Amino acid sequence: DVSQILWSPKIKYSPFFGCELPEIMHEEVIVPLDKRILIIGDVHGCLSELKNILKKMNYSSDTDYVFLIGDLINKGPNSIGVVRYAMENNFYAIRGNNEDRVLGYVIKSTIEPSYVFAKEAKYLKDMSTDMLSWINKLPYTIKIKRGIIDPEGNKQEINNIREILLVHAGLLPGVSLEQQDPYLMVKMRGILCNDNGVLSGTDHKEASAWIDYWYGPEFVVFGHDSDRGLQKTDDAIGIDTGCVYGKHLTGMIYNPITMDEINDNSDIESLEHEDIFEQKYSLLTVRSNFDCSYHSYCNAGNGNSRLFDEKTRKIRELMK
């Protein structure tokens, strides 16, 4: 499962999961300086753990912007509850491989009336169309910028603050966001390098971690790779710490910052010959009370998720 092909924005369906791609693949959000940024790892239907970590973070809708790193659903006990809670509280979220997978299931069920959902996705028959539409609109990345609000209420970006880029699984270094492969963005774990020094992404766990090849300019926050757990470099952090496997749910807090802090030379670091303010973050975890390893549906359907039957191939013809 190696991809060396640059993605074309003309393609409208994922060739791997069979799901429709969102209208906005890459979103940008400007967060005012006086607000906190809360980023939470892979929830996987663990609603109580999501609420617990937000309580531990002292979450307030008045002061905080919440971002979910993908894989909100599947494997855990309450996927519908997580989606409903995220929608009700206007949380931001990105797609993970599990969002793409269930959207592929839904498309397959529309073209094959007798289709039976995989065990991990039985809850889909009870999920409202509004929820499915919300999931379908989730972007593959969100770039978080800082800004101020002018007297007219408009947000104005501050350019000398390092941007935070959210992606579920990974990014191929040296490739623009517009040309990143959606499959790699939700499945990538590692990097392969050929004899000519050309990098390619892979979901093989044995490959070198892609985070070791990422040097910015954005600071990347990602999830997906619970086997490696918490991963940290100066330029990226992985925060999938296996909540759905009885381990922990991890969150990040970026506190408000002031213009005085930004203009203080002691807080300025040189990144690619530009003076960029590096935002500081803190980490929090909560212990999970759920371990899907003891449930038969935990990994059901994962081995045959690419939907290569003849009817789905008709959808793939739309990509040409």
C-alpha positions in Angstrom: 0.0 0.0 0.0 2.4 2.6 -1.2 1.4 5.8 -3.0 3.8 7.9 -5.1 1.1 9.5 -7.2 0.2 13.1 -6.6 -3.5 13.7 -6.0 -5.6 15.5 -8.6 -8.3 17.8 -7.2 -10.5 16.8 -10.2 -11.1 13.4 -8.6 -14.4 13.4 -6.7 -14.5 9.9 -5.1 -12.0 8.1 -3.0 -10.6 5.2 -5.0 -10.0 3.2 -1.8 -13.1 3.7 0.3 -15.6 4.5 -2.4 -16.8 7.6 -0.5 -17.5 11.0 -1.9 -14.8 13.6 -1.3 -15.9 16.8 0.6 -16.4 20.0 -1.3 -13.8 21.6 0.9 -10.8 19.3 1.2 -8.6 21.7 3.3 -10.2 24.2 5.7 -8.7 27.2 7.4 -9.8 28.5 10.7 -8.7 31.8 12.3 -8.8 31.6 16.1 -8.7 35.0 18.0 -5.7 35.6 20.2 -7.8 35.7 23.4 -9.3 32.2 22.8 -7.9 28.8 23.7 -7.4 26.0 21.1 -8.3 22.5 22.3 -7.2 19.6 20.1 -8.4 16.1 21.0 -7.1 12.7 19.6 -9.0 9.7 18.2 -12.3 9.4 20.1 -13.7 6.3 18.3 -17.1 6.5 19.8 -15.9 6.9 23.4 -18.3 9.7 24.4 -17.7 9.5 28.2 -14.0 9.9 27.7 -14.5 12.9 25.4 -16.7 14.6 28.0 -14.2 13.7 30.7 -11.2 15.2 29.0 -13.2 18.4 28.1 -14.1 18.7 31.8 -10.4 18.2 32.7 -9.6 21.0 30.3 -12.2 23.2 31.9 -13.8 23.6 28.5 -16.1 26.6 27.9 -17.9 27.4 24.7 -17.3 31.1 25.4 -13.5 30.8 25.5 -12.5 27.7 23.6 -12.3 26.4 20.0 -12.4 22.6 20.0 -10.9 20.5 17.2 -11.2 16.7 16.8 -8.5 14.9 14.9 -10.6 12.4 13.1 -11.8 8.8 13.8 -14.7 10.2 15.9 -16.6 7.0 15.1 -16.3 3.2 15.0 -15.1 0.5 17.4 -16.3 2.4 20.5 -19.6 2.2 22.3 -21.4 5.4 21.2 -20.4 6.7 17.8 -23.8 8.4 17.3 -23.4 10.1 20.6 -20.0 11.5 19.8 -21.2 12.9 16.4 -24.3 14.4 18.0 -22.2 16.0 20.8 -19.7 17.4 18.3 -22.5 18.9 16.2 -24.4 20.3 19.2 -21.3 22.1 20.4 -20.1 23.3 17.0 -16.8 21.5 17.3 -14.4 21.4 14.3 -13.3 18.0 13.1 -11.5 16.4 10.2 -12.0 13.1 8.4 -10.2 9.9 9.5 -10.1 6.6 7.8 -13.2 5.5 9.8 -15.2 8.4 8.6 -14.2 7.5 5.0 -14.9 3.9 5.6 -18.5 4.3 6.9 -19.3 6.8 4.1 -18.2 4.1 1.7 -20.5 1.7 3.4 -23.4 4.2 3.0 -22.7 4.7 -0.7 -22.5 0.9 -1.2 -25.9 0.5 0.6 -27.6 2.9 -1.7 -26.5 1.0 -4.8 -27.1 -2.4 -3.3 -30.4 -2.5 -1.3 -29.6 -5.9 0.1 -26.2 -4.7 1.5 -25.6 -5.5 5.1 -23.4 -3.1 7.1 -20.3 -4.6 8.7 -20.5 -5.4 12.4 -18.5 -2.3 13.4 -21.0 -0.1 11.5 -24.4 -1.5 12.5 -25.2 1.8 14.2 -25.4 3.5 10.8 -28.9 2.3 10.3 -29.9 4.6 13.3 -27.7 7.6 12.3 -29.7 10.5 11.0 -29.2 12.0 7.5 -28.1 15.3 9.2 -25.3 13.4 11.0 -24.2 11.6 7.8 -24.2 14.9 5.9 -22.1 16.5 8.7 -19.6 13.7 8.4 -19.6 13.9 4.6 -18.6 17.6 4.8 -15.6 17.1 7.1 -12.4 18.2 5.5 -9.2 16.2 5.3 -7.1 19.0 7.0 -7.7 22.1 9.0 -5.1 24.8 9.2 -5.4 26.8 12.4 -4.3 30.4 12.2 -4.3 33.1 14.9 -5.9 36.5 14.4 -7.6 39.5 16.0 -11.2 40.8 15.6 -11.5 44.3 14.2 -14.2 46.7 15.4 -16.6 45.5 12.6 -16.3 41.9 13.9 -14.1 40.6 11.1 -11.2 38.3 11.8 -7.8 39.4 10.7 -5.0 36.9 10.5 -1.6 37.6 12.2 1.1 36.3 9.8 4.1 35.8 12.1 2.6 33.1 14.2 3.4 29.5 13.2 0.3 27.8 11.8 -1.1 24.5 13.3 -2.1 21.9 10.6 -4.4 19.1 11.6 -4.5 15.9 9.6 -5.7 12.5 10.8 -2.8 10.2 9.7 0.0 11.9 7.9 1.4 14.1 5.1 4.0 13.5 2.4 6.8 16.1 2.9 7.4 18.4 0.0 3.9 18.0 -1.5 1.3 20.8 -1.4 -1.9 20.2 0.5 -3.8 20.2 -2.8 -1.8 17.3 -4.1 -1.8 15.2 -1.0 -3.5 11.8 -1.5 -6.7 11.5 0.6 -5.9 7.8 1.4 -2.5 8.8 2.8 -4.0 11.6 4.8 -6.2 9.1 6.7 -4.1 5.9 6.6 -0.4 6.9 6.4 1.9 5.7 9.1 5.4 5.7 7.5 7.8 6.9 4.9 9.7 4.8 2.3 12.7 6.2 0.5 13.9 4.7 -2.8 17.5 4.7 -4.1 17.0 8.1 -5.7 15.9 9.7 -2.5 12.3 9.9 -3.5 9.9 9.7 -0.6 6.6 7.8 -0.7 3.9 7.3 2.0 2.7 3.9 3.3 0.4 2.6 5.9 2.8 -0.2 6.8 3.6 -0.2 10.5 7.1 -1.4 9.9 8.1 1.7 7.8 10.0 4.7 9.4 7.6 7.1 11.1 6.7 9.9 8.7 6.9 12.4 11.5 10.7 12.1 11.4 10.7 13.5 7.8 8.5 16.5 8.5 10.2 19.9 9.0 7.3 22.3 8.5 6.7 25.0 7.9 3.4 24.2 9.7 3.3 22.4 13.0 1.4 19.3 12.4 -1.0 17.6 14.8 -2.2 14.1 13.9 -3.7 10.9 15.3 -4.3 7.4 13.8 -1.1 5.6 14.9 -2.0 4.2 18.3 0.7 1.6 18.1 3.4 4.2 18.3 1.3 6.2 20.8 2.4 9.7 21.7 5.0 11.0 19.1 6.8 14.3 19.4 9.2 16.3 17.4 9.8 20.1 17.1 7.6 20.1 14.0 4.8 17.7 14.7 3.0 15.6 17.4 0.9 12.5 17.2 -1.8 12.2 19.9 -3.6 8.9 19.3 -2.9 7.1 22.5 -5.3 4.2 22.2 -8.5 5.4 23.9 -10.6 2.8 22.3 -8.1 0.1 23.3 -8.4 0.8 27.0 -5.5 3.2 27.2 -5.8 7.0 27.2 -7.5 9.9 25.3 -5.0 12.7 24.8 -5.7 16.4 24.3 -3.7 19.6 23.7 -4.3 23.0 25.0 -3.0 26.2 23.4 -3.7 29.1 25.8 -4.5 32.7 24.7 -1.6 34.8 23.7 -1.0 38.5 23.6 0.7 40.8 21.1 3.3 41.6 23.8 4.2 37.9 23.8 4.4 37.8 20.0 6.6 40.9 19.9 8.9 39.6 22.7 12.1 38.6 20.9 12.8 35.9 23.5 9.8 34.0 22.2 10.7 34.2 18.5 12.3 31.3 16.8 13.8 31.3 13.3 11.9 29.0 11.0 13.1 29.0 7.4 14.7 32.4 7.7 11.5 34.0 9.0 10.8 35.3 12.5 7.8 33.2 13.6 6.2 33.0 17.0 6.0 29.4 18.2 2.9 28.8 20.2 3.4 26.7 23.3 1.0 23.8 24.2 0.3 21.5 27.2 -0.9 17.9 27.1 -3.7 16.3 29.1 -4.9 12.7 29.2 -7.8 10.7 30.7 -7.9 7.0 31.2 -10.3 5.1 29.0 -12.9 2.8 30.5 -13.5 1.0 27.2 -11.4 -1.6 25.4 -12.8 -2.7 22.1 -10.3 -5.6 22.0 -12.9 -7.6 24.0 -15.6 -6.9 21.5 -16.1 -9.0 18.3 -16.8 -6.0 16.1 -13.7 -4.1 17.0 -11.8 -4.9 13.8 -14.7 -6.2 11.8 -14.7 -5.0 8.2 -11.2 -3.5 8.3 -9.6 -6.2 6.1 -12.0 -5.7 3.2 -12.8 -2.0 3.2 -11.7 -1.0 -0.3 -15.0 -1.9 -2.0 -13.7 -3.4 -5.1 -17.0 -5.1 -6.2 -18.3 -4.4 -9.7 -21.1 -2.0 -8.6 -18.6 0.2 -6.8 -16.4 0.2 -9.8 -19.1 2.1 -11.6 -18.8 4.9 -9.1 -15.0 4.9 -9.6 -15.6 5.5 -13.3 -16.8 9.0 -12.3 -13.2 9.8 -11.3 -12.0 9.6 -15.0 
